Amino acid sequence: MSRLAARAVLDYPLTAPASDGSVVEVAPGILWARMPMPMALDHINVYLLRDTNGWFLVDTGLNTDTCKARWEHIAAHHLQGLPILGLICTHMHYDHAGLASWLCERFDIPLYMTHGEYFMMRALSQPEPDPLPASQAQFYQRAGMPQERTDTMWRAMRKDPFMPPQPRAFRRLRGGDEMRIGSRVWQVVIGEGHSPEHACLYCAQDQILVSGDQLLPRISSNVLVTGIEPEANPLQLWFNSLDVLDQLAPDTLVLPSHERVFRGLHARTQELREHHQHQFVLLRAHLQAHTVCSAFEAMLCLFPRLRGPVDDMLALGESIAHLSWMRHEGELRRVLDKDGVYRFRLGNALDNGLGAAPSDYLNLKLA
């Protein structure tokens, strides 16, 4: 995730709770709590939705003893003696679903997720192999990342301390589904780009959106291409999802997964579009100055202040996402050079004058 200058005029009507098990009432029957994270982004927001005879949780926090203790405190002190009835995870990233297995077992409750998020979570739950698999090695080679930097990044990914146990069952959420929780009807609104099938919850009656990572007030969710799907165009999916959010009421109260609850949905979606347009401007200027670049060189242009191997992984994937969007739009040509590195230059993607591979002639534009 990258931090943006806060240009959009947003309204923050509530003071955030501390990450100590305290809660803030967002609206009648909706509680806001925070779980701590030991990293630069030091919290995740979680929400509790009151049903007639209990509570539904939205997202979990990391798989840590501290977060478990926070949930025990919330259950004992803030639920009016009522049980927890279910867990809804917006998406599979482990700050959002890392305690899904523990919460479901501890409180004997079902897990609600979309199909794409649940099975991607399961697919990524195994430790990364050693050595680097050939397909992943090729992905980073073609990106032009130096071998030493690739090795350092892969070692860091293999030592991930927060990888959780996985829940063995779930109840499927689909776009357009409605969940009646207490007096509210929540519609499942699907977003893509940041994760495969991210579920937001929208109550049209009260104009409240539980947005997960799909809409954050001051930081831009990471939109990346990985070696799992190297030819993806996730930025187009992200832009499409912003269009979907723009159809919601302009005065919607947004309950994001990070930072503060806010109003100003349409201003924020426009600011996110402008952020990515600015990234395209930087890439065009870089290519005009240098003629060609690899994805690694694009990363150094877009993200000059990286802080370590995890940043490398996120920044490289997002840089490839920007290059992929420009290529699918016909702005760039991509050539696989003799050293095994993809290099990009400005020009019509259908122009084969530089010996582009046949697959690169396809100018697919995702609807």
C-alpha positions as CSV (number, residue, x, y, z in Angstrom):
1,M,0.0,0.0,0.0
2,S,1.3,3.5,-0.8
3,R,0.5,6.6,1.1
4,L,-1.1,9.5,-0.7
5,A,-1.3,13.2,0.0
6,A,-4.7,13.8,1.5
7,R,-6.1,16.0,-1.3
8,A,-9.7,14.8,-1.2
9,V,-12.1,16.6,1.1
10,L,-13.1,13.8,3.5
11,D,-15.2,14.1,6.6
12,Y,-14.1,12.0,9.6
13,P,-17.1,12.0,12.0
14,L,-15.7,9.7,14.7
15,T,-12.6,9.3,16.8
16,A,-10.9,5.9,16.3
17,P,-10.8,3.4,19.2
18,A,-7.4,2.4,20.7
19,S,-6.1,-1.0,19.8
20,D,-6.7,-2.3,23.3
21,G,-10.1,-4.0,23.0
22,S,-12.1,-0.9,23.3
23,V,-14.9,-0.1,20.9
24,V,-16.7,2.9,19.3
25,E,-20.3,2.8,18.3
26,V,-20.5,3.8,14.6
27,A,-24.3,3.6,14.4
28,P,-26.8,1.7,16.5
29,G,-25.9,-1.9,16.4
30,I,-22.4,-1.4,14.7
31,L,-19.2,-1.4,16.8
32,W,-15.7,-0.5,15.6
33,A,-12.6,-2.0,17.2
34,R,-9.0,-2.2,16.2
35,M,-6.5,-5.0,16.3
36,P,-2.8,-4.1,16.6
37,M,-0.2,-5.0,14.0
38,P,3.6,-4.9,14.6
39,M,4.5,-3.1,11.4
40,A,4.4,0.3,9.9
41,L,0.7,0.0,9.3
42,D,0.0,-0.7,12.9
43,H,-3.6,-1.6,13.1
44,I,-6.6,-3.1,11.2
45,N,-10.2,-2.1,11.9
46,V,-12.7,-4.8,12.6
47,Y,-16.4,-4.3,13.0
48,L,-19.2,-6.0,14.9
49,L,-22.8,-6.1,13.6
50,R,-25.7,-6.7,16.0
51,D,-28.2,-9.3,15.0
52,T,-31.4,-9.9,16.9
53,N,-29.8,-12.5,19.2
54,G,-26.1,-12.1,18.8
55,W,-23.3,-10.5,16.8
56,F,-21.5,-11.0,13.4
57,L,-17.8,-10.1,13.2
58,V,-16.2,-8.6,10.2
59,D,-12.5,-9.4,9.7
60,T,-10.1,-10.7,12.4
61,G,-6.7,-9.2,12.8
62,L,-3.4,-11.2,12.6
63,N,-2.8,-14.6,14.0
64,T,-1.1,-13.4,17.2
65,D,-1.8,-14.0,20.9
66,T,-2.3,-10.2,21.3
67,C,-5.2,-10.2,18.8
68,K,-6.7,-13.3,20.5
69,A,-6.7,-11.5,23.8
70,R,-8.3,-8.5,22.3
71,W,-11.2,-10.6,21.0
72,E,-11.6,-12.4,24.3
73,H,-11.9,-8.9,26.0
74,I,-14.4,-7.7,23.4
75,A,-16.5,-10.9,23.8
76,A,-16.5,-10.5,27.6
77,H,-17.2,-6.8,27.9
78,H,-18.9,-5.3,24.8
79,L,-21.4,-7.8,23.5
80,Q,-24.1,-7.4,26.1
81,G,-23.9,-11.0,27.1
82,L,-24.9,-12.1,23.6
83,P,-23.1,-14.8,21.6
84,I,-21.0,-14.4,18.4
85,L,-23.0,-15.9,15.5
86,G,-20.7,-15.7,12.5
87,L,-17.5,-14.3,11.0
88,I,-17.4,-12.4,7.7
89,C,-14.0,-12.0,6.1
90,T,-13.8,-9.4,3.4
91,H,-10.8,-11.0,1.8
92,M,-8.0,-13.5,2.3
93,H,-5.1,-11.4,3.4
94,Y,-4.0,-12.5,6.8
95,D,-4.6,-9.3,8.6
96,H,-8.3,-9.8,7.6
97,A,-8.5,-13.6,7.9
98,G,-5.5,-14.6,10.0
99,L,-7.7,-15.6,13.0
100,A,-10.5,-17.1,11.0
101,S,-9.7,-20.6,12.1
102,W,-9.3,-19.7,15.7
103,L,-12.4,-17.6,16.0
104,C,-14.5,-20.2,14.2
105,E,-13.3,-22.9,16.6
106,R,-13.3,-20.7,19.7
107,F,-16.8,-19.5,19.3
108,D,-18.2,-22.4,17.2
109,I,-19.3,-20.1,14.4
110,P,-19.4,-20.3,10.6
111,L,-17.1,-18.4,8.3
112,Y,-18.6,-16.3,5.4
113,M,-16.3,-15.5,2.4
114,T,-16.4,-15.4,-1.3
115,H,-15.3,-18.5,-3.3
116,G,-12.3,-16.7,-4.8
117,E,-11.0,-15.4,-1.5
118,Y,-11.4,-18.7,0.5
119,F,-9.7,-20.8,-2.1
120,M,-6.9,-18.4,-2.8
121,M,-6.3,-18.2,1.0
122,R,-6.1,-22.0,1.1
123,A,-3.8,-22.1,-1.9
124,L,-1.3,-19.7,-0.3
125,S,-1.4,-21.3,3.1
126,Q,1.5,-23.7,2.5
127,P,5.1,-22.5,3.3
128,E,6.9,-21.2,0.3
129,P,9.2,-23.9,-1.2
130,D,13.0,-23.7,-1.2
131,P,14.6,-23.3,-3.6
132,L,12.5,-20.8,-5.6
133,P,10.2,-22.7,-8.0
134,A,11.1,-22.4,-11.7
135,S,8.0,-20.5,-12.6
136,Q,8.6,-17.9,-9.9
137,A,12.3,-17.6,-10.8
138,Q,11.3,-16.9,-14.4
139,F,8.8,-14.3,-13.3
140,Y,11.4,-12.3,-11.4
141,Q,14.0,-12.8,-14.1
142,R,11.6,-11.5,-16.7
143,A,11.0,-8.5,-14.5
144,G,14.7,-7.8,-14.5
145,M,15.1,-8.0,-10.7
146,P,18.7,-8.8,-9.7
147,Q,19.2,-12.3,-8.5
148,E,20.6,-11.3,-5.1
149,R,17.6,-9.1,-4.5
150,T,15.2,-11.8,-5.6
151,D,16.9,-14.3,-3.2
152,T,16.6,-11.8,-0.3
153,M,12.9,-11.2,-1.0
154,W,12.1,-14.9,-1.3
155,R,13.9,-15.7,2.0
156,A,11.8,-13.1,3.7
157,M,8.6,-14.5,2.3
158,R,9.5,-18.0,3.5
159,K,10.0,-16.7,7.1
160,D,6.6,-15.1,7.3
161,P,5.7,-15.2,11.1
162,F,2.0,-14.7,10.7
163,M,0.9,-17.5,8.4
164,P,-2.2,-18.9,10.1
165,P,-3.9,-22.3,10.2
166,Q,-6.7,-22.4,7.7
167,P,-10.4,-22.9,8.4
168,R,-11.7,-26.1,6.8
169,A,-15.2,-24.9,5.7
170,F,-17.0,-21.8,4.7
171,R,-20.3,-20.4,3.6
172,R,-20.1,-18.7,0.2
173,L,-20.8,-15.1,-0.4
174,R,-21.7,-13.9,-4.0
175,G,-22.0,-10.5,-5.4
176,G,-25.5,-9.3,-5.0
177,D,-26.3,-11.6,-2.1
178,E,-28.2,-10.0,0.8
179,M,-27.5,-10.7,4.4
180,R,-30.2,-9.6,7.0
181,I,-28.4,-8.8,10.2
182,G,-30.7,-7.3,12.8
183,S,-32.7,-4.5,11.2
184,R,-30.3,-4.0,8.4
185,V,-30.0,-5.7,5.0
186,W,-26.4,-5.8,3.8
187,Q,-25.7,-6.3,0.1
188,V,-22.5,-8.0,-0.9
189,V,-20.6,-5.7,-3.3
190,I,-17.6,-7.4,-5.0
191,G,-14.4,-5.5,-5.7
192,E,-11.3,-6.8,-7.6
193,G,-7.7,-5.8,-8.2
194,H,-6.4,-5.8,-4.7
195,S,-7.6,-9.4,-4.1
196,P,-9.5,-11.9,-6.3
197,E,-13.1,-11.5,-5.0
198,H,-13.2,-8.9,-2.2
199,A,-16.5,-8.6,-0.4
200,C,-17.8,-5.2,0.7
201,L,-21.0,-4.9,2.6
202,Y,-23.5,-2.1,1.7
203,C,-26.6,-1.1,3.7
204,A,-28.6,1.1,1.3
205,Q,-31.2,1.9,3.9
206,D,-28.6,3.6,6.2
207,Q,-26.0,4.4,3.5
208,I,-23.2,2.5,5.3
209,L,-20.4,0.7,3.5
210,V,-18.0,-1.8,5.1
211,S,-15.3,-1.4,2.5
212,G,-12.5,-3.6,3.7
213,D,-9.4,-2.7,1.7
214,Q,-11.4,-1.8,-1.4
215,L,-11.7,1.8,-0.3
216,L,-9.3,3.4,2.2
217,P,-9.2,7.1,3.2
218,R,-5.5,8.0,2.9
219,I,-3.6,5.0,1.5
220,S,-3.9,3.2,-1.8
221,S,-4.4,-0.6,-1.6
222,N,-1.7,-2.6,-3.3
223,V,-2.7,-3.7,-6.8
224,L,-0.1,-6.2,-8.0
225,V,0.7,-8.8,-10.6
226,T,2.4,-11.9,-9.2
227,G,4.0,-15.0,-10.6
228,I,0.8,-16.9,-10.0
229,E,-1.0,-15.0,-12.7
230,P,1.8,-13.2,-14.6
231,E,-0.3,-12.0,-17.5
232,A,-3.1,-10.4,-15.3
233,N,-4.4,-6.9,-15.7
234,P,-5.5,-6.2,-12.1
235,L,-5.5,-2.4,-12.5
236,Q,-8.4,-2.6,-15.0
237,L,-10.3,-4.7,-12.5
238,W,-9.5,-2.1,-9.8
239,F,-10.8,0.7,-12.0
240,N,-13.9,-1.3,-12.8
241,S,-14.5,-1.7,-9.0
242,L,-14.1,2.0,-8.4
243,D,-16.9,2.5,-11.0
244,V,-19.1,0.1,-9.0
245,L,-18.4,2.0,-5.7
246,D,-19.3,5.2,-7.5
247,Q,-22.8,3.9,-7.9
248,L,-23.4,4.0,-4.1
249,A,-24.9,7.0,-2.4
250,P,-22.5,10.0,-2.2
251,D,-23.1,10.6,1.5
252,T,-22.3,6.9,2.4
253,L,-20.5,6.4,5.7
254,V,-17.4,4.3,4.8
255,L,-16.1,1.8,7.3
256,P,-12.6,1.0,6.0
257,S,-10.1,-1.6,7.2
258,H,-7.4,0.9,8.0
259,E,-7.4,4.5,9.3
260,R,-10.6,6.3,10.1
261,V,-14.3,6.0,9.3
262,F,-15.1,8.7,6.7
263,R,-17.6,10.3,4.4
264,G,-16.6,11.4,0.9
265,L,-16.8,8.2,-1.1
266,H,-16.9,9.8,-4.6
267,A,-14.1,12.2,-3.8
268,R,-12.0,9.4,-2.7
269,T,-12.6,7.1,-5.6
270,Q,-11.7,10.0,-7.9
271,E,-8.5,10.6,-5.9
272,L,-7.5,6.9,-6.3
273,R,-8.0,7.2,-10.1
274,E,-5.8,10.3,-10.1
275,H,-3.1,8.5,-8.1
276,H,-2.8,5.8,-10.7
277,Q,-2.9,8.3,-13.6
278,H,0.0,10.0,-11.9
279,Q,1.9,6.7,-11.9
280,F,1.3,6.4,-15.6
281,V,2.6,9.9,-16.2
282,L,5.8,9.0,-14.3
283,L,6.2,5.9,-16.4
284,R,5.7,7.7,-19.7
285,A,8.2,10.3,-18.7
286,H,10.7,7.6,-17.7
287,L,10.3,5.8,-21.0
288,Q,10.6,9.0,-23.0
289,A,13.9,9.7,-21.2
290,H,15.3,6.2,-21.3
291,T,13.5,4.6,-24.4
292,V,13.2,1.2,-22.7
293,C,12.8,-0.1,-19.2
294,S,12.3,-3.4,-17.4
295,A,9.7,-3.8,-14.6
296,F,12.5,-3.6,-12.0
297,E,13.6,-0.2,-13.5
298,A,10.0,0.9,-13.5
299,M,9.8,0.0,-9.8
300,L,12.8,2.1,-9.0
301,C,11.1,5.0,-10.8
302,L,7.7,4.7,-9.1
303,F,8.9,3.6,-5.7
304,P,12.3,5.2,-5.0
305,R,12.2,4.8,-1.2
306,L,11.7,1.1,-0.6
307,R,12.5,-0.3,2.9
308,G,13.2,-4.0,2.4
309,P,12.2,-7.2,0.8
310,V,8.5,-7.1,1.5
311,D,8.4,-3.6,0.0
312,D,10.2,-5.0,-3.0
313,M,7.6,-7.7,-3.5
314,L,4.7,-5.3,-3.3
315,A,6.3,-2.5,-5.3
316,L,7.5,-4.8,-8.1
317,G,4.0,-6.3,-8.5
318,E,2.3,-2.9,-8.6
319,S,4.9,-1.7,-11.1
320,I,4.1,-4.6,-13.4
321,A,0.4,-3.9,-12.9
322,H,0.9,-0.4,-14.3
323,L,3.0,-1.6,-17.2
324,S,0.4,-4.3,-17.9
325,W,-2.5,-1.9,-18.0
326,M,-0.6,0.4,-20.4
327,R,0.3,-2.6,-22.6
328,H,-3.3,-3.8,-22.7
329,E,-4.4,-0.3,-23.6
330,G,-2.0,-0.3,-26.5
331,E,0.4,2.3,-25.1
332,L,3.4,0.0,-24.6
333,R,5.2,-2.7,-26.5
334,R,6.8,-5.5,-24.5
335,V,9.8,-7.5,-25.9
336,L,11.4,-10.5,-24.4
337,D,15.1,-9.8,-24.9
338,K,17.9,-12.3,-25.3
339,D,18.8,-12.0,-21.6
340,G,15.4,-13.3,-20.7
341,V,14.1,-9.9,-19.5
342,Y,10.9,-8.2,-20.6
343,R,11.5,-4.7,-21.7
344,F,8.9,-2.0,-22.4
345,R,8.8,1.0,-24.7
346,L,6.2,3.4,-25.8
347,G,4.4,2.5,-28.9
348,N,1.4,0.6,-30.3
349,A,1.3,-2.9,-28.7
350,L,0.3,-4.3,-32.1
351,D,3.4,-3.0,-33.8
352,N,5.8,-6.0,-34.3
353,G,8.7,-3.9,-35.4
354,L,10.7,-4.8,-32.3
355,G,10.1,-8.6,-32.5
356,A,7.5,-8.8,-29.8
357,A,6.3,-12.3,-29.0
358,P,3.0,-13.3,-30.6
359,S,1.2,-13.2,-27.2
360,D,2.0,-9.6,-26.9
361,Y,0.1,-8.7,-30.0
362,L,-3.1,-9.3,-28.1
363,N,-4.6,-6.1,-26.9
364,L,-7.1,-7.5,-24.4
365,K,-9.3,-5.0,-22.6
366,L,-11.1,-6.5,-19.7
367,A,-14.7,-5.4,-19.3
